[in-house]
Amino acid sequence: MADHQIWQASFILKQKSKLLFKVLRIDGIIGWDILQCFDFQINTIKNSFQIIENKKYITDLIDVGFSKADNHSLPIYYISGKNKEKNFLIDTGSSHSYITSSNLENKSLTKKRTISIGINGIKINKTYFYKNYLFFKSINKKDSILIEEIYLDNNLGSMFAVLGMNTFKNREIYFYNKAGKIVIK
């Protein structure tokens, strides 16, 4: 990856007969076990992924710290607002975001059929969602995080939310894994 070599990692090989790779028009999937070894940027405006080689950090934007839970290999992020700290995961492989019903504070939900296409195949669900959920409010309105559709999932355990890439539409996310932080621009 870039000028880096990766050793002792599991890969899913693209096969001509695999429908998933044809439908998604992808060559492969990079898991968090590999991504956590690098500092990287995802730019949803340019539809790009880039390894960050230089050590200059962007700090004047939404700066979110994270830690790893004892029983989890994925980073758990934390952000504070309204006298409440929110813990969440970022699922770079999901186009949808999810939240538990207890965190929606009696908001009105809409029922919708969704189609999920992922590593485990295609799945059709009937689920509830909430429109225009304000996940993070900033003094500077452009830095606030508004999720157009967030879906109900009561299987998140103690997690406040799992944020898919729809949360970061028209944004850039900088994952500074070595420093233990992300920056959302």
Secondary structure, DSSP 8 states (H G I E B T S, - for coil): -TT----S-------TT-HHHHHHT-S----HHHHTTS-EEEETTTTEEEE--S-----SSEEEEEEE-TT-SSEEEEEEETTEEEEEEE-TT-SSEEE-GGGSTT---EEEEEEEEETTEEEEEEEEEEEEEEEE--SSGGGSEEEEEEEE-S--TT-SEEE-GGGGTT-EEEEETTTTEEEE-
